[in-house]
Amino acid sequence: MSLHWMHVTASYGLVVGSFLILGLATIFRHAAAKRRLAQLDPRAHRRAQDTA
């Protein structure tokens, strides 16, 4: 493998890895926001009591 293709492969790996990290961070951030919204929304607690 030539030096050029080593750089191309490394760059591709960095891009894919970066997008993977960004995707995981987005999933975790969305889950945290969902939990926080459930804490702050008084209607969520009432709906849970109404259905039980």
VEXLUMGU-428455 format. One record per atom (N, C-alpha, C, CB): residue number from 0; residue in three letters; chain; atom name; z, y, x. Coordinates in nm, 4 decimals, always signed. Glycine has a CB too. Layout:
BEGIN
[NUM,"ALA","A","CA",[Z,Y,X]]
...
This chain:
BEGIN
[0,"MET","A","N",[+0.0000,-0.1176,+0.0855]]
[0,"MET","A","CA",[+0.0000,+0.0000,+0.0000]]
[0,"MET","A","C",[+0.0000,+0.1236,+0.0898]]
[0,"MET","A","CB",[+0.1231,+0.0000,-0.0971]]
[1,"SER","A","N",[-0.0890,+0.2136,+0.0590]]
[1,"SER","A","CA",[-0.0985,+0.3338,+0.1411]]
[1,"SER","A","C",[+0.0136,+0.4319,+0.1048]]
[1,"SER","A","CB",[-0.2370,+0.4007,+0.1234]]
[2,"LEU","A","N",[+0.0329,+0.5266,+0.1910]]
[2,"LEU","A","CA",[+0.1361,+0.6270,+0.1710]]
[2,"LEU","A","C",[+0.1137,+0.7034,+0.0401]]
[2,"LEU","A","CB",[+0.1391,+0.7240,+0.2895]]
[3,"HIS","A","N",[-0.0121,+0.7298,+0.0084]]
[3,"HIS","A","CA",[-0.0439,+0.8002,-0.1155]]
[3,"HIS","A","C",[+0.0084,+0.7233,-0.2362]]
[3,"HIS","A","CB",[-0.1952,+0.8217,-0.1278]]
[4,"TRP","A","N",[-0.0190,+0.5942,-0.2416]]
[4,"TRP","A","CA",[+0.0227,+0.5158,-0.3579]]
[4,"TRP","A","C",[+0.1740,+0.4959,-0.3621]]
[4,"TRP","A","CB",[-0.0470,+0.3805,-0.3574]]
[5,"MET","A","N",[+0.2401,+0.4988,-0.2476]]
[5,"MET","A","CA",[+0.3869,+0.4937,-0.2471]]
[5,"MET","A","C",[+0.4431,+0.6197,-0.3125]]
[5,"MET","A","CB",[+0.4415,+0.4789,-0.1021]]
[6,"HIS","A","N",[+0.3827,+0.7348,-0.2799]]
[6,"HIS","A","CA",[+0.4272,+0.8595,-0.3416]]
[6,"HIS","A","C",[+0.3970,+0.8611,-0.4917]]
[6,"HIS","A","CB",[+0.3603,+0.9792,-0.2732]]
[7,"VAL","A","N",[+0.2819,+0.8128,-0.5305]]
[7,"VAL","A","CA",[+0.2459,+0.8067,-0.6722]]
[7,"VAL","A","C",[+0.3441,+0.7165,-0.7470]]
[7,"VAL","A","CB",[+0.1006,+0.7552,-0.6898]]
[8,"THR","A","N",[+0.3764,+0.6013,-0.6903]]
[8,"THR","A","CA",[+0.4701,+0.5083,-0.7533]]
[8,"THR","A","C",[+0.6094,+0.5690,-0.7632]]
[8,"THR","A","CB",[+0.4756,+0.3769,-0.6750]]
[9,"ALA","A","N",[+0.6554,+0.6346,-0.6575]]
[9,"ALA","A","CA",[+0.7870,+0.6980,-0.6593]]
[9,"ALA","A","C",[+0.7903,+0.8107,-0.7624]]
[9,"ALA","A","CB",[+0.8231,+0.7520,-0.5193]]
[10,"SER","A","N",[+0.6862,+0.8893,-0.7697]]
[10,"SER","A","CA",[+0.6812,+0.9986,-0.8672]]
[10,"SER","A","C",[+0.6820,+0.9448,-1.0091]]
[10,"SER","A","CB",[+0.5568,+1.0853,-0.8447]]
[11,"TYR","A","N",[+0.6065,+0.8396,-1.0350]]
[11,"TYR","A","CA",[+0.6024,+0.7785,-1.1670]]
[11,"TYR","A","C",[+0.7410,+0.7258,-1.2039]]
[11,"TYR","A","CB",[+0.4977,+0.6650,-1.1714]]
[12,"GLY","A","N",[+0.8079,+0.6626,-1.1092]]
[12,"GLY","A","CA",[+0.9427,+0.6116,-1.1335]]
[12,"GLY","A","C",[+1.0410,+0.7227,-1.1645]]
[12,"GLY","A","CB",[+0.9911,+0.5330,-1.0141]]
[13,"LEU","A","N",[+1.0303,+0.8342,-1.0931]]
[13,"LEU","A","CA",[+1.1177,+0.9480,-1.1195]]
[13,"LEU","A","C",[+1.0938,+1.0073,-1.2582]]
[13,"LEU","A","CB",[+1.0975,+1.0549,-1.0135]]
[14,"VAL","A","N",[+0.9689,+1.0172,-1.2974]]
[14,"VAL","A","CA",[+0.9366,+1.0728,-1.4292]]
[14,"VAL","A","C",[+0.9888,+0.9812,-1.5393]]
[14,"VAL","A","CB",[+0.7840,+1.0930,-1.4443]]
[15,"VAL","A","N",[+0.9621,+0.8525,-1.5280]]
[15,"VAL","A","CA",[+1.0087,+0.7578,-1.6298]]
[15,"VAL","A","C",[+1.1613,+0.7563,-1.6345]]
[15,"VAL","A","CB",[+0.9543,+0.6156,-1.6013]]
[16,"GLY","A","N",[+1.2250,+0.7561,-1.5175]]
[16,"GLY","A","CA",[+1.3717,+0.7584,-1.5126]]
[16,"GLY","A","C",[+1.4287,+0.8852,-1.5745]]
[16,"GLY","A","CB",[+1.4197,+0.7457,-1.3688]]
[17,"SER","A","N",[+1.3655,+0.9971,-1.5484]]
[17,"SER","A","CA",[+1.4122,+1.1241,-1.6051]]
[17,"SER","A","C",[+1.4023,+1.1242,-1.7572]]
[17,"SER","A","CB",[+1.3316,+1.2408,-1.5476]]
[18,"PHE","A","N",[+1.2904,+1.0767,-1.8098]]
[18,"PHE","A","CA",[+1.2761,+1.0715,-1.9549]]
[18,"PHE","A","C",[+1.3747,+0.9741,-2.0168]]
[18,"PHE","A","CB",[+1.1342,+1.0326,-1.9926]]
[19,"LEU","A","N",[+1.4036,+0.8649,-1.9494]]
[19,"LEU","A","CA",[+1.5027,+0.7696,-1.9984]]
[19,"LEU","A","C",[+1.6404,+0.8343,-2.0045]]
[19,"LEU","A","CB",[+1.5064,+0.6448,-1.9091]]
[20,"ILE","A","N",[+1.6776,+0.9054,-1.8999]]
[20,"ILE","A","CA",[+1.8066,+0.9742,-1.8970]]
[20,"ILE","A","C",[+1.8132,+1.0812,-2.0065]]
[20,"ILE","A","CB",[+1.8307,+1.0379,-1.7582]]
[21,"LEU","A","N",[+1.7054,+1.1581,-2.0239]]
[21,"LEU","A","CA",[+1.7031,+1.2596,-2.1290]]
[21,"LEU","A","C",[+1.7149,+1.1971,-2.2679]]
[21,"LEU","A","CB",[+1.5749,+1.3419,-2.1198]]
[22,"GLY","A","N",[+1.6494,+1.0857,-2.2879]]
[22,"GLY","A","CA",[+1.6575,+1.0168,-2.4168]]
[22,"GLY","A","C",[+1.7979,+0.9657,-2.4451]]
[22,"GLY","A","CB",[+1.5592,+0.9012,-2.4209]]
[23,"LEU","A","N",[+1.8615,+0.9066,-2.3455]]
[23,"LEU","A","CA",[+1.9985,+0.8578,-2.3634]]
[23,"LEU","A","C",[+2.0953,+0.9730,-2.3879]]
[23,"LEU","A","CB",[+2.0430,+0.7773,-2.2407]]
[24,"ALA","A","N",[+2.0787,+1.0813,-2.3154]]
[24,"ALA","A","CA",[+2.1655,+1.1975,-2.3357]]
[24,"ALA","A","C",[+2.1494,+1.2528,-2.4771]]
[24,"ALA","A","CB",[+2.1342,+1.3069,-2.2318]]
[25,"THR","A","N",[+2.0271,+1.2528,-2.5279]]
[25,"THR","A","CA",[+2.0023,+1.3015,-2.6630]]
[25,"THR","A","C",[+2.0689,+1.2118,-2.7664]]
[25,"THR","A","CB",[+1.8522,+1.3103,-2.6899]]
[26,"ILE","A","N",[+2.0626,+1.0817,-2.7456]]
[26,"ILE","A","CA",[+2.1266,+0.9878,-2.8376]]
[26,"ILE","A","C",[+2.2776,+1.0102,-2.8395]]
[26,"ILE","A","CB",[+2.0945,+0.8422,-2.7978]]
[27,"PHE","A","N",[+2.3384,+1.0242,-2.7227]]
[27,"PHE","A","CA",[+2.4831,+1.0457,-2.7162]]
[27,"PHE","A","C",[+2.5225,+1.1807,-2.7760]]
[27,"PHE","A","CB",[+2.5313,+1.0369,-2.5713]]
[28,"ARG","A","N",[+2.4417,+1.2832,-2.7503]]
[28,"ARG","A","CA",[+2.4707,+1.4161,-2.8037]]
[28,"ARG","A","C",[+2.4592,+1.4171,-2.9563]]
[28,"ARG","A","CB",[+2.3756,+1.5203,-2.7424]]
[29,"HIS","A","N",[+2.3601,+1.3466,-3.0091]]
[29,"HIS","A","CA",[+2.3423,+1.3371,-3.1535]]
[29,"HIS","A","C",[+2.4605,+1.2642,-3.2179]]
[29,"HIS","A","CB",[+2.2104,+1.2650,-3.1866]]
[30,"ALA","A","N",[+2.5060,+1.1565,-3.1557]]
[30,"ALA","A","CA",[+2.6201,+1.0828,-3.2086]]
[30,"ALA","A","C",[+2.7465,+1.1685,-3.2072]]
[30,"ALA","A","CB",[+2.6425,+0.9547,-3.1282]]
[31,"ALA","A","N",[+2.7672,+1.2452,-3.1012]]
[31,"ALA","A","CA",[+2.8836,+1.3326,-3.0935]]
[31,"ALA","A","C",[+2.8768,+1.4421,-3.1997]]
[31,"ALA","A","CB",[+2.8943,+1.3949,-2.9539]]
[32,"ALA","A","N",[+2.7598,+1.4975,-3.2224]]
[32,"ALA","A","CA",[+2.7441,+1.6002,-3.3250]]
[32,"ALA","A","C",[+2.7690,+1.5422,-3.4638]]
[32,"ALA","A","CB",[+2.6039,+1.6622,-3.3179]]
[33,"LYS","A","N",[+2.7245,+1.4205,-3.4861]]
[33,"LYS","A","CA",[+2.7466,+1.3555,-3.6146]]
[33,"LYS","A","C",[+2.8959,+1.3330,-3.6396]]
[33,"LYS","A","CB",[+2.6711,+1.2221,-3.6203]]
[34,"ARG","A","N",[+2.9690,+1.2890,-3.5365]]
[34,"ARG","A","CA",[+3.1135,+1.2700,-3.5497]]
[34,"ARG","A","C",[+3.1842,+1.4028,-3.5747]]
[34,"ARG","A","CB",[+3.1704,+1.2031,-3.4241]]
[35,"ARG","A","N",[+3.1413,+1.5074,-3.5032]]
[35,"ARG","A","CA",[+3.2042,+1.6388,-3.5189]]
[35,"ARG","A","C",[+3.1762,+1.6956,-3.6579]]
[35,"ARG","A","CB",[+3.1537,+1.7363,-3.4103]]
[36,"LEU","A","N",[+3.0563,+1.6779,-3.7074]]
[36,"LEU","A","CA",[+3.0233,+1.7255,-3.8412]]
[36,"LEU","A","C",[+3.1063,+1.6526,-3.9458]]
[36,"LEU","A","CB",[+2.8737,+1.7072,-3.8696]]
[37,"ALA","A","N",[+3.1286,+1.5237,-3.9269]]
[37,"ALA","A","CA",[+3.2117,+1.4473,-4.0202]]
[37,"ALA","A","C",[+3.3549,+1.5000,-4.0203]]
[37,"ALA","A","CB",[+3.2102,+1.2977,-3.9839]]
[38,"GLN","A","N",[+3.4045,+1.5446,-3.9057]]
[38,"GLN","A","CA",[+3.5393,+1.6009,-3.8995]]
[38,"GLN","A","C",[+3.5471,+1.7355,-3.9705]]
[38,"GLN","A","CB",[+3.5834,+1.6162,-3.7544]]
[39,"LEU","A","N",[+3.4433,+1.8157,-3.9580]]
[39,"LEU","A","CA",[+3.4462,+1.9521,-4.0094]]
[39,"LEU","A","C",[+3.4068,+1.9629,-4.1567]]
[39,"LEU","A","CB",[+3.3554,+2.0380,-3.9275]]
[40,"ASP","A","N",[+3.3387,+1.8631,-4.2103]]
[40,"ASP","A","CA",[+3.2872,+1.8700,-4.3467]]
[40,"ASP","A","C",[+3.3921,+1.8175,-4.4454]]
[40,"ASP","A","CB",[+3.1557,+1.7894,-4.3593]]
[41,"PRO","A","N",[+3.4525,+1.9048,-4.5266]]
[41,"PRO","A","CA",[+3.5546,+1.8572,-4.6206]]
[41,"PRO","A","C",[+3.4960,+1.7707,-4.7324]]
[41,"PRO","A","CB",[+3.6279,+1.9755,-4.6813]]
[42,"ARG","A","N",[+3.3665,+1.7869,-4.7601]]
[42,"ARG","A","CA",[+3.3048,+1.7073,-4.8669]]
[42,"ARG","A","C",[+3.2948,+1.5608,-4.8295]]
[42,"ARG","A","CB",[+3.1665,+1.7609,-4.8997]]
[43,"ALA","A","N",[+3.2837,+1.5306,-4.7004]]
[43,"ALA","A","CA",[+3.2706,+1.3912,-4.6570]]
[43,"ALA","A","C",[+3.3960,+1.3126,-4.6920]]
[43,"ALA","A","CB",[+3.2437,+1.3835,-4.5056]]
[44,"HIS","A","N",[+3.5117,+1.3733,-4.6770]]
[44,"HIS","A","CA",[+3.6376,+1.3055,-4.7083]]
[44,"HIS","A","C",[+3.6482,+1.2804,-4.8595]]
[44,"HIS","A","CB",[+3.7584,+1.3896,-4.6584]]
[45,"ARG","A","N",[+3.6076,+1.3793,-4.9402]]
[45,"ARG","A","CA",[+3.6121,+1.3621,-5.0856]]
[45,"ARG","A","C",[+3.5155,+1.2541,-5.1322]]
[45,"ARG","A","CB",[+3.5800,+1.4938,-5.1555]]
[46,"ARG","A","N",[+3.3958,+1.2511,-5.0728]]
[46,"ARG","A","CA",[+3.2980,+1.1482,-5.1115]]
[46,"ARG","A","C",[+3.3495,+1.0096,-5.0789]]
[46,"ARG","A","CB",[+3.1639,+1.1716,-5.0412]]
[47,"ALA","A","N",[+3.4193,+0.9946,-4.9677]]
[47,"ALA","A","CA",[+3.4735,+0.8643,-4.9299]]
[47,"ALA","A","C",[+3.5810,+0.8214,-5.0288]]
[47,"ALA","A","CB",[+3.5306,+0.8684,-4.7869]]
[48,"GLN","A","N",[+3.6595,+0.9159,-5.0804]]
[48,"GLN","A","CA",[+3.7637,+0.8816,-5.1779]]
[48,"GLN","A","C",[+3.7024,+0.8517,-5.3151]]
[48,"GLN","A","CB",[+3.8665,+0.9964,-5.1897]]
[49,"ASP","A","N",[+3.5952,+0.9200,-5.3511]]
[49,"ASP","A","CA",[+3.5322,+0.8980,-5.4803]]
[49,"ASP","A","C",[+3.4698,+0.7593,-5.4925]]
[49,"ASP","A","CB",[+3.4272,+1.0031,-5.5042]]
[50,"THR","A","N",[+3.4117,+0.7096,-5.3844]]
[50,"THR","A","CA",[+3.3461,+0.5805,-5.3884]]
[50,"THR","A","C",[+3.4453,+0.4650,-5.3774]]
[50,"THR","A","CB",[+3.2442,+0.5716,-5.2777]]
[51,"ALA","A","N",[+3.5652,+0.4898,-5.3259]]
[51,"ALA","A","CA",[+3.6631,+0.3820,-5.3097]]
[51,"ALA","A","C",[+3.7399,+0.3558,-5.4369]]
[51,"ALA","A","CB",[+3.7596,+0.4147,-5.1985]]
